[in-house]
Amino acid sequence: MRAMTNNRTLCAARVLSVAAATAVLSGCATRPPYAGNLPDASSPGSSSHSVGFIDGAQASFSDEVSRDLVRQTRKLIELKARDYLVGSDDVLDISIFEWEMSEETKTLDFRVAESGVISLPVIGVLGVAGKTVQEIHKTIESELRERGVFQNPRVSVSVKEFRSQRIAVIGAVTLPGDYAIHQNVSTLMDMLTMAGGPDAGAGQRIYVLRQGEGSTDPLRIVVDMEELFDQGAFEMNPVLQGGDIVYVPRAPLVYVYGNVRQPGGFALRRSMRIVEALALAGGLAPNADRRNCFLVRRKQGSPSAEKVVHVDVRAIERGKAPNFFLSEGDVLHVPESSTRMVFSELWNAVRGIFTFTYRLDSSG
């Protein structure tokens, strides 16, 4: 019986040795799927170590047109320190003390009409749009004196409800909504603060939409969030007016799947590279083929066209290959190592042989 056991052990060892050698040889020639679409390593600049299909991260999401538009809005910042200019739909709280003393009337609320006027007792229609509270106060007093109602009227005017200057903040923010501002103008940072700031799923672009003069198409200002907040580039903090819309889109995704610990889609940051994406996916699984990963990217302007690039993660980790920057929609696939798979299957087979042999010995 022991002779039979020794023979089976020797046989298993020989099978393991031959199979391992075969696996190594076959592994050297292993190519990931899409192999036919990979760059030709024989052509200049097309190897996995020098693929020119992505050279670096985008410097900024704010283009030059947007930067010029932001500079133009910054000229309006002085309006922020000026007294509020009343506009249509604002609600004014007006008191005339002499009337209250004679009990003829009490404090009244007046909503400013779309035409910019209110209608007061005795005085009648009064234009208030574009005026400060102090200017409206003086106008009412002057009208009362000129009409002979009171020689020395005492008037109080305040804004009870701010409604004319409204800015919408929508998208990936904590508290999206339509916000009324209590100043003539606001800023992008102020409005994002009112909305609770960008949420966890926000991307790095912020869009400010403003109705252009003499055009049905709104002006679009693109602000790089990282540049504004992280780098403190306050010159990229546009001044906003009533009617503007702030839109914070959700972050685009990149995808990591295959033999990683936590495959899925991950929010893309401007400076994200291959290694960072793998880290978000929990790292490589034990059976991953780190030498034959590949990256699939859709070509801009042609969603059906794809480009596939061979990625040697092991070489990247050793500093012998570029750690590519990623773009929206990139898909990184980590295949299973054929060598590890063969060894695993053989080990299970050999372990079964040893288990069977042990049982025979025990029964003997």
C-alpha positions as CSV (number, residue, x, y, z in Angstrom):
1,M,0.0,0.0,0.0
2,R,2.9,2.4,0.8
3,A,4.4,1.6,-2.5
4,M,1.2,2.6,-4.2
5,T,1.2,5.8,-2.2
6,N,4.7,6.7,-3.2
7,N,4.0,6.1,-6.8
8,R,0.9,8.3,-6.7
9,T,2.9,11.1,-5.0
10,L,5.7,10.9,-7.5
11,C,3.2,10.9,-10.4
12,A,1.4,14.0,-8.9
13,A,4.8,15.8,-8.6
14,R,5.7,15.1,-12.2
15,V,2.3,16.2,-13.4
16,L,2.7,19.4,-11.4
17,S,6.2,20.1,-12.7
18,V,5.2,19.6,-16.4
19,A,2.0,21.6,-16.1
20,A,3.8,24.4,-14.3
21,A,6.3,24.7,-17.1
22,T,3.6,24.7,-19.7
23,A,1.7,27.4,-17.8
24,V,4.7,29.6,-17.7
25,L,5.3,29.2,-21.4
26,S,1.7,29.9,-22.2
27,G,1.6,32.8,-19.8
28,C,4.4,34.6,-21.6
29,A,2.3,34.7,-24.7
30,T,-0.9,35.7,-22.9
31,R,-2.6,38.8,-24.4
32,P,-5.6,40.5,-23.0
33,P,-8.9,40.5,-24.9
34,Y,-9.0,43.1,-27.8
35,A,-5.4,42.1,-28.6
36,G,-6.0,42.8,-32.2
37,N,-6.8,46.4,-31.4
38,L,-3.8,47.1,-29.2
39,P,-1.1,49.4,-30.5
40,D,1.6,47.8,-32.6
41,A,4.6,47.5,-30.3
42,S,6.9,47.5,-33.3
43,S,5.8,51.0,-34.4
44,P,7.6,54.0,-32.9
45,G,5.8,55.5,-29.9
46,S,3.2,52.8,-29.8
47,S,4.4,50.5,-27.1
48,S,2.7,50.2,-23.7
49,H,5.5,52.2,-22.2
50,S,5.2,55.2,-24.6
51,V,1.6,55.3,-25.6
52,G,0.8,58.8,-26.6
53,F,-2.9,58.5,-26.4
54,I,-3.0,60.3,-23.0
55,D,-0.1,62.5,-22.1
56,G,-1.3,64.3,-19.0
57,A,-4.2,65.6,-16.9
58,Q,-6.2,68.6,-18.2
59,A,-4.6,71.8,-16.7
60,S,-8.0,73.4,-16.0
61,F,-11.7,72.9,-16.9
62,S,-12.1,76.7,-17.3
63,D,-11.4,77.7,-20.9
64,E,-10.2,81.1,-21.9
65,V,-13.7,82.3,-22.9
66,S,-15.0,81.5,-19.4
67,R,-12.0,83.2,-17.8
68,D,-12.8,86.4,-19.8
69,L,-16.5,86.2,-18.8
70,V,-15.5,85.9,-15.2
71,R,-13.3,88.9,-15.4
72,Q,-16.2,90.9,-16.9
73,T,-18.5,89.9,-14.0
74,R,-15.9,90.9,-11.4
75,K,-16.4,94.5,-12.4
76,L,-19.8,94.3,-10.7
77,I,-18.4,93.4,-7.3
78,E,-18.7,97.0,-6.2
79,L,-22.5,96.7,-6.3
80,K,-22.3,94.2,-3.5
81,A,-21.4,97.0,-1.0
82,R,-24.1,99.4,-2.2
83,D,-27.6,99.7,-0.8
84,Y,-30.1,97.1,-2.1
85,L,-32.0,98.2,-5.2
86,V,-35.7,97.3,-5.0
87,G,-37.1,95.3,-7.8
88,S,-40.3,93.7,-9.0
89,D,-41.9,91.1,-6.7
90,D,-40.1,92.5,-3.6
91,V,-42.4,93.2,-0.7
92,L,-42.0,96.6,1.0
93,D,-43.1,97.4,4.6
94,I,-44.2,101.1,4.7
95,S,-45.4,103.0,7.7
96,I,-46.6,106.6,7.9
97,F,-46.6,107.5,11.6
98,E,-49.0,110.4,11.3
99,W,-51.7,108.1,9.9
100,E,-51.1,105.6,12.6
101,M,-51.5,108.3,15.3
102,S,-54.8,109.3,13.8
103,E,-55.7,105.7,13.4
104,E,-56.6,106.2,9.8
105,T,-54.3,103.4,8.7
106,K,-51.6,101.0,9.9
107,T,-48.4,99.8,8.5
108,L,-49.0,98.3,5.1
109,D,-47.2,95.8,2.9
110,F,-46.8,96.6,-0.8
111,R,-45.6,94.1,-3.4
112,V,-43.7,95.7,-6.2
113,A,-45.5,95.0,-9.5
114,E,-43.8,93.6,-12.6
115,S,-43.8,97.2,-14.0
116,G,-41.8,98.3,-11.0
117,V,-44.5,100.4,-9.2
118,I,-46.6,100.3,-6.0
119,S,-49.9,102.0,-5.3
120,L,-50.1,104.1,-2.1
121,P,-53.2,105.7,-0.5
122,V,-53.5,109.4,-1.4
123,I,-50.2,109.3,-3.4
124,G,-51.3,106.8,-5.9
125,V,-48.9,105.0,-8.3
126,L,-45.2,105.3,-7.4
127,G,-42.3,104.0,-9.3
128,V,-39.8,102.2,-6.9
129,A,-37.9,99.7,-9.0
130,G,-34.2,100.4,-9.2
131,K,-34.3,102.7,-6.1
132,T,-32.9,102.1,-2.6
133,V,-35.0,102.0,0.5
134,Q,-33.7,105.5,1.5
135,E,-34.6,106.9,-1.9
136,I,-38.2,105.5,-1.7
137,H,-38.5,106.9,1.8
138,K,-37.5,110.4,0.6
139,T,-39.9,110.2,-2.4
140,I,-42.9,109.3,-0.2
141,E,-42.2,112.1,2.2
142,S,-41.8,114.6,-0.6
143,E,-45.1,113.5,-2.2
144,L,-46.9,113.8,1.1
145,R,-45.6,117.4,1.6
146,E,-46.3,118.5,-2.0
147,R,-49.9,117.2,-1.9
148,G,-50.4,119.0,1.4
149,V,-51.2,115.9,3.3
150,F,-48.6,116.5,6.1
151,Q,-46.1,119.3,6.5
152,N,-43.5,117.1,8.3
153,P,-44.4,113.5,7.5
154,R,-42.5,110.7,9.2
155,V,-42.1,107.6,7.0
156,S,-40.5,104.2,7.5
157,V,-39.7,101.9,4.6
158,S,-38.1,98.5,4.7
159,V,-37.9,95.4,2.5
160,K,-40.0,92.7,4.2
161,E,-39.4,90.0,1.5
162,F,-36.6,89.9,-0.9
163,R,-37.9,88.3,-4.1
164,S,-36.6,90.2,-7.1
165,Q,-33.0,88.9,-7.1
166,R,-33.2,85.2,-7.3
167,I,-30.4,82.8,-8.2
168,A,-31.0,79.0,-8.7
169,V,-28.4,76.5,-7.5
170,I,-29.1,73.1,-8.9
171,G,-27.3,69.8,-9.4
172,A,-25.0,68.0,-7.0
173,V,-25.3,70.3,-4.0
174,T,-26.5,69.6,-0.5
175,L,-29.6,72.0,-0.7
176,P,-30.5,72.7,-4.3
177,G,-33.1,75.4,-4.7
178,D,-34.0,78.9,-5.9
179,Y,-32.4,81.5,-3.5
180,A,-33.3,85.1,-3.0
181,I,-30.3,87.3,-2.3
182,H,-30.5,90.4,-0.1
183,Q,-27.8,92.3,-2.0
184,N,-27.6,93.6,-5.5
185,V,-25.2,90.9,-6.5
186,S,-23.7,87.8,-5.0
187,T,-20.8,85.5,-5.9
188,L,-20.5,81.9,-6.9
189,M,-18.8,80.9,-3.6
190,D,-21.6,82.7,-1.6
191,M,-24.3,80.9,-3.5
192,L,-22.7,77.5,-3.1
193,T,-22.4,78.2,0.7
194,M,-26.1,79.0,0.8
195,A,-26.8,75.7,-0.9
196,G,-24.7,73.8,1.6
197,G,-21.8,73.3,-0.7
198,P,-21.2,70.6,-3.3
199,D,-22.2,67.1,-2.2
200,A,-20.0,63.9,-2.3
201,G,-21.0,63.1,-5.9
202,A,-20.1,66.5,-7.4
203,G,-17.7,66.8,-10.2
204,Q,-15.0,69.4,-10.7
205,R,-16.9,71.7,-13.1
206,I,-19.4,74.4,-12.2
207,Y,-21.5,76.0,-14.8
208,V,-22.9,79.5,-14.5
209,L,-25.7,80.2,-17.0
210,R,-26.7,83.8,-17.7
211,Q,-29.1,85.2,-20.2
212,G,-27.1,87.1,-22.8
213,E,-28.2,90.5,-24.0
214,G,-29.9,90.4,-27.3
215,S,-29.6,86.6,-27.5
216,T,-31.9,83.7,-26.7
217,D,-29.0,81.5,-25.9
218,P,-27.6,81.9,-22.4
219,L,-23.9,82.6,-21.7
220,R,-22.1,79.7,-20.2
221,I,-19.2,80.2,-17.8
222,V,-17.2,77.1,-16.8
223,V,-15.5,77.3,-13.4
224,D,-12.9,74.7,-12.3
225,M,-13.9,73.8,-8.7
226,E,-10.5,72.6,-7.7
227,E,-8.9,75.8,-9.0
228,L,-11.4,78.0,-7.1
229,F,-11.6,76.1,-3.8
230,D,-8.4,74.1,-3.4
231,Q,-6.0,76.5,-5.1
232,G,-7.7,79.7,-3.9
233,A,-8.0,81.3,-7.3
234,F,-10.6,83.9,-6.2
235,E,-10.3,85.7,-9.5
236,M,-12.3,82.7,-10.8
237,N,-15.2,83.6,-8.4
238,P,-17.7,85.2,-10.8
239,V,-20.1,87.8,-9.6
240,L,-23.7,86.7,-10.0
241,Q,-27.0,88.6,-10.6
242,G,-30.6,87.8,-10.3
243,G,-31.7,85.3,-12.9
244,D,-28.4,83.5,-13.0
245,I,-28.3,79.7,-12.7
246,V,-25.5,77.7,-11.0
247,Y,-25.3,74.1,-12.1
248,V,-23.0,71.6,-10.4
249,P,-23.0,68.4,-12.4
250,R,-22.2,65.0,-10.9
251,A,-18.7,63.7,-11.4
252,P,-18.1,61.6,-14.5
253,L,-17.1,58.0,-13.8
254,V,-14.3,55.7,-14.7
255,Y,-14.8,52.0,-14.3
256,V,-12.5,49.3,-12.9
257,Y,-13.6,45.7,-13.3
258,G,-12.2,42.2,-13.4
259,N,-9.9,40.8,-10.8
260,V,-9.9,43.7,-8.3
261,R,-11.3,43.5,-4.8
262,Q,-14.1,46.1,-5.3
263,P,-15.0,46.5,-9.0
264,G,-17.3,49.3,-10.0
265,G,-17.6,52.9,-11.2
266,F,-15.7,55.7,-9.4
267,A,-15.9,59.4,-9.5
268,L,-13.2,60.9,-11.8
269,R,-11.0,63.6,-10.5
270,R,-8.9,65.7,-12.9
271,S,-5.6,64.2,-11.8
272,M,-6.7,60.5,-11.4
273,R,-4.3,58.0,-12.8
274,I,-4.3,54.2,-13.3
275,V,-2.8,53.4,-9.8
276,E,-5.3,55.7,-8.1
277,A,-8.2,54.0,-9.8
278,L,-7.0,50.6,-8.7
279,A,-6.6,51.9,-5.2
280,L,-10.3,53.0,-5.2
281,A,-11.2,49.5,-6.4
282,G,-9.5,48.1,-3.3
283,G,-6.4,47.0,-5.1
284,L,-5.7,43.9,-7.2
285,A,-7.0,40.5,-6.3
286,P,-4.5,37.7,-5.6
287,N,-5.2,36.1,-9.0
288,A,-4.9,39.3,-11.0
289,D,-2.6,39.4,-14.1
290,R,-0.9,42.7,-13.4
291,R,1.2,42.6,-16.5
292,N,-1.7,42.3,-19.1
293,C,-4.3,44.8,-18.0
294,F,-5.9,47.0,-20.6
295,L,-7.6,50.4,-20.8
296,V,-10.6,51.0,-23.1
297,R,-11.4,54.6,-24.1
298,R,-14.1,55.9,-26.3
299,K,-13.0,58.3,-28.9
300,Q,-14.4,61.8,-28.6
301,G,-17.1,62.5,-31.2
302,S,-17.5,58.9,-32.0
303,P,-19.0,56.9,-29.1
304,S,-19.0,53.7,-31.0
305,A,-15.2,53.9,-31.7
306,E,-12.9,52.6,-29.0
307,K,-9.2,52.6,-28.4
308,V,-7.6,49.9,-26.3
309,V,-4.2,50.3,-24.7
310,H,-2.1,47.6,-23.0
311,V,-1.3,48.4,-19.3
312,D,1.5,46.8,-17.4
313,V,0.6,47.6,-13.8
314,R,3.7,45.9,-12.5
315,A,5.9,48.1,-14.7
316,I,4.0,51.2,-13.6
317,E,4.6,50.2,-9.9
318,R,8.3,49.9,-10.7
319,G,8.5,53.2,-12.5
320,K,9.2,51.6,-15.8
321,A,5.9,52.6,-17.5
322,P,3.8,55.8,-17.4
323,N,1.0,56.0,-14.9
324,F,-1.6,57.2,-17.4
325,F,-4.1,59.9,-16.5
326,L,-7.7,58.8,-16.9
327,S,-10.6,60.4,-18.8
328,E,-14.4,60.3,-18.5
329,G,-15.8,56.8,-19.3
330,D,-12.5,55.0,-19.3
331,V,-12.7,51.3,-18.5
332,L,-9.8,49.6,-16.9
333,H,-9.9,45.8,-17.1
334,V,-7.8,43.5,-14.9
335,P,-7.8,39.9,-16.3
336,E,-7.1,36.8,-14.3
337,S,-3.6,35.4,-14.4
338,S,-3.6,32.2,-16.5
339,T,-0.5,31.0,-14.6
340,R,-2.1,31.5,-11.2
341,M,-5.2,29.8,-12.5
342,V,-3.4,26.8,-13.7
343,F,-1.4,26.5,-10.5
344,S,-4.6,26.8,-8.5
345,E,-6.3,24.1,-10.4
346,L,-3.3,21.8,-10.2
347,W,-2.9,22.4,-6.5
348,N,-6.5,21.5,-6.0
349,A,-6.0,18.3,-8.0
350,V,-2.8,17.3,-6.2
351,R,-4.4,18.1,-2.9
352,G,-7.2,15.8,-3.9
353,I,-4.7,13.0,-4.7
354,F,-2.9,13.4,-1.4
355,T,-6.2,13.4,0.4
356,F,-7.3,10.2,-1.4
357,T,-4.0,8.5,-0.7
358,Y,-4.1,9.5,2.9
359,R,-7.6,7.9,3.2
360,L,-6.3,4.7,1.6
361,D,-3.4,4.6,4.1
362,S,-5.7,5.2,7.0
363,S,-8.0,2.5,5.9
364,G,-5.1,0.1,5.5
